[in-house]
Amino acid sequence: MGFEPRAVAAYSMDDVGLWTWEDQESGAHVGYIADEEEGSRMGLAFVRFRAGVSFDFAWPYDEVSVVTRGSLTVRTGGEVVTAREGEILTQPAGVAGTFEIDEDMEMICVHFPTFARAFGMTLREYKAETDDGREPSNGEVTPRGREWGGGAFDPTRMQVFGPGDVRSWSTVEEEPLSRVGYLADRAEGFPMGMAYSKFARGGVHELSFPYDEVAAVTQGSFTVRSGDRSFRVGPGQMLYMPAGVSAVFEMEEDTVAVGLHHPTFAEAFGQDPHEA
């Protein structure tokens, strides 16, 4: 299924339009659902690594990876951090690290700005250059200064978060219980809103957001109805909701998802999400 920037839709690895990096021998696969040229404000990708993959990296954008199967270890700045299934790994722009994959794993990755803005070329242009043996610009950026560091969410270093790291939860509905807990937003120096959502089985919620939202489902399942579309979403899938387009969620199981959106909550609503 192709990406539609004005439609609520769910995507899986089978919907990847371009495997930008694919190394069959090592088992490294990075495939995009959408970027700038598809009309997305964020880069939206699926990643699959086989055990034994190892490589150095430093991204020219802020990336969040949600592990949906297996685990991922990163060596960075003298630290070793491991993200397991259902957890988030944050990778701030310009911060170097080394991926070390000990078991087969899959993750959903969302980054801002888009690849095209960060690298100055589209994904297809980048792939064409690498396929021809050329080395495109790496889109290098300078990491944030120390003045941004030190908080529970630190945009100067890579970190791993799970639902237990949420400082405070906001109740969306009491019965059945649905809650949202923010980990980062503009106040933390992050260009995207990043939150966990928990929805209890049996809930029915009509939602519309003033920002483009991507939800990476880590547990449970639900049905989404939007316009003339109706589809089911489950673990390992990416749900995309464009700004201003409403959808009804029918929760068939207790569900956990990681939400990432741009602009931030503070930019969209004029207040910090912890104060809302």
HUDABEL-V820018 format. One record per residue. N is the residue number from 1. RES is the residue in one small letter. OMEGA is omega in radians with two decimals (NA if undefined). BURIAL is # if it has 9 or more other C-alpha atoms within 8 Angstrom, else .. Layout:
[[N RES OMEGA BURIAL] [N RES OMEGA BURIAL]]
This chain:
[[1 m 3.12 .] [2 g -3.13 .] [3 f 3.10 .] [4 e -3.01 .] [5 p 3.14 .] [6 r -3.12 .] [7 a 3.00 #] [8 v -3.08 #] [9 a 3.06 .] [10 a -3.10 #] [11 y 3.07 #] [12 s 3.12 #] [13 m -3.14 .] [14 d -3.11 .] [15 d -3.14 #] [16 v -3.12 #] [17 g -3.10 #] [18 l 3.02 .] [19 w -3.01 #] [20 t 3.04 #] [21 w -3.14 #] [22 e 3.12 #] [23 d -3.07 .] [24 q -3.09 .] [25 e -3.13 .] [26 s -3.12 .] [27 g 3.10 #] [28 a -3.09 #] [29 h 3.07 #] [30 v -3.07 #] [31 g -3.08 #] [32 y 2.94 #] [33 i -3.10 #] [34 a 3.03 #] [35 d -3.04 #] [36 e -3.03 #] [37 e 3.06 .] [38 e 3.11 #] [39 g 3.14 .] [40 s 3.07 #] [41 r -3.11 #] [42 m 2.99 #] [43 g -3.08 #] [44 l -3.02 #] [45 a 2.97 #] [46 f 3.14 #] [47 v 3.08 #] [48 r 3.11 #] [49 f 3.04 #] [50 r 3.11 #] [51 a 3.13 #] [52 g 3.11 #] [53 v 3.08 #] [54 s 3.08 .] [55 f 3.11 .] [56 d 3.14 .] [57 f 2.93 .] [58 a -3.03 #] [59 w 3.09 #] [60 p 3.11 #] [61 y 3.02 #] [62 d -3.10 #] [63 e 3.03 #] [64 v 3.12 #] [65 s 3.11 #] [66 v -3.09 #] [67 v -3.12 #] [68 t 3.05 #] [69 r 3.11 #] [70 g -3.13 #] [71 s -3.07 #] [72 l 3.11 #] [73 t 3.12 #] [74 v 2.97 #] [75 r -3.07 #] [76 t 3.07 #] [77 g -3.13 .] [78 g 3.12 .] [79 e 2.98 .] [80 v -3.14 .] [81 v -3.14 #] [82 t 3.07 #] [83 a -3.13 #] [84 r -3.08 #] [85 e -3.14 #] [86 g -3.12 #] [87 e -3.09 #] [88 i 2.94 #] [89 l 3.08 #] [90 t -3.11 #] [91 q -3.08 #] [92 p -3.13 #] [93 a 3.05 #] [94 g -3.12 #] [95 v -3.05 #] [96 a 3.10 #] [97 g 3.09 #] [98 t 3.04 #] [99 f 3.02 #] [100 e -3.03 #] [101 i -3.10 #] [102 d 3.12 #] [103 e 3.10 #] [104 d -3.09 #] [105 m 3.08 #] [106 e 3.09 #] [107 m 3.05 #] [108 i -3.08 #] [109 c 3.11 #] [110 v 3.13 #] [111 h 3.08 #] [112 f -0.01 #] [113 p 3.13 #] [114 t 3.09 #] [115 f -3.08 #] [116 a 3.14 #] [117 r -3.10 #] [118 a -3.06 #] [119 f -3.12 #] [120 g 3.07 .] [121 m 3.14 #] [122 t 3.09 #] [123 l -3.11 #] [124 r 3.07 .] [125 e 3.12 .] [126 y -3.13 #] [127 k -3.14 #] [128 a 3.14 .] [129 e -3.13 #] [130 t 3.11 #] [131 d 3.13 .] [132 d 3.12 .] [133 g 3.10 .] [134 r -3.14 .] [135 e 3.14 .] [136 p 3.06 .] [137 s -3.14 .] [138 n -3.13 .] [139 g -3.04 #] [140 e 3.07 #] [141 v 3.10 .] [142 t 3.12 .] [143 p 3.09 #] [144 r 3.13 #] [145 g -3.08 .] [146 r -3.13 .] [147 e 3.13 .] [148 w -3.00 #] [149 g 3.00 #] [150 g -3.12 .] [151 g 3.08 .] [152 a 2.93 .] [153 f -3.05 #] [154 d -3.09 #] [155 p 3.10 #] [156 t -3.11 #] [157 r 3.10 #] [158 m -3.12 #] [159 q 3.06 #] [160 v 3.14 #] [161 f 2.99 #] [162 g 3.14 #] [163 p -3.14 .] [164 g 3.14 .] [165 d 3.11 .] [166 v -3.09 #] [167 r -3.13 .] [168 s -3.13 .] [169 w 3.04 #] [170 s -3.14 .] [171 t 3.08 #] [172 v 3.06 .] [173 e -3.10 .] [174 e -3.01 .] [175 e -0.18 .] [176 p -2.98 #] [177 l 3.00 #] [178 s -3.05 #] [179 r 3.06 #] [180 v 3.13 #] [181 g -3.09 #] [182 y 3.03 #] [183 l -3.11 #] [184 a 3.07 #] [185 d -3.07 #] [186 r -3.11 #] [187 a 3.11 .] [188 e 3.12 #] [189 g -3.08 #] [190 f -3.11 #] [191 p 3.09 #] [192 m 2.93 #] [193 g -3.11 #] [194 m -3.04 #] [195 a 2.93 #] [196 y 3.02 #] [197 s 3.06 #] [198 k -3.14 #] [199 f -3.14 #] [200 a 3.10 #] [201 r 3.10 #] [202 g -3.13 #] [203 g 3.05 #] [204 v -3.02 .] [205 h 3.02 .] [206 e -3.02 .] [207 l 3.01 .] [208 s -3.05 #] [209 f 3.08 #] [210 p 3.12 .] [211 y 3.04 #] [212 d -3.06 #] [213 e 3.01 #] [214 v 3.12 #] [215 a 3.06 #] [216 a -3.05 #] [217 v 3.14 #] [218 t -3.12 #] [219 q 3.04 #] [220 g 3.13 #] [221 s -3.13 #] [222 f 3.08 #] [223 t 3.12 #] [224 v 3.05 #] [225 r 3.13 #] [226 s -3.06 #] [227 g 3.13 .] [228 d -3.12 .] [229 r 3.03 .] [230 s -3.11 .] [231 f -3.11 .] [232 r -3.13 .] [233 v -3.13 #] [234 g -3.09 #] [235 p 3.11 #] [236 g 3.13 #] [237 q 3.13 #] [238 m 3.09 #] [239 l 3.14 #] [240 y 3.09 #] [241 m 3.11 #] [242 p -3.13 #] [243 a 3.04 #] [244 g 3.13 .] [245 v -3.04 #] [246 s 3.10 #] [247 a 3.08 #] [248 v -3.14 #] [249 f 3.08 #] [250 e -2.99 #] [251 m -3.13 #] [252 e 3.10 #] [253 e 2.94 #] [254 d -2.97 #] [255 t 3.04 #] [256 v 3.12 #] [257 a 3.02 #] [258 v 3.13 #] [259 g 3.09 #] [260 l -3.08 #] [261 h 3.04 #] [262 h -0.01 #] [263 p -3.14 #] [264 t 3.07 #] [265 f -3.11 #] [266 a 3.12 #] [267 e -3.09 #] [268 a -3.03 #] [269 f 3.12 .] [270 g 3.09 .] [271 q 3.12 #] [272 d -3.13 #] [273 p 3.11 #] [274 h -3.13 .] [275 e -3.06 .] [276 a NA .]]
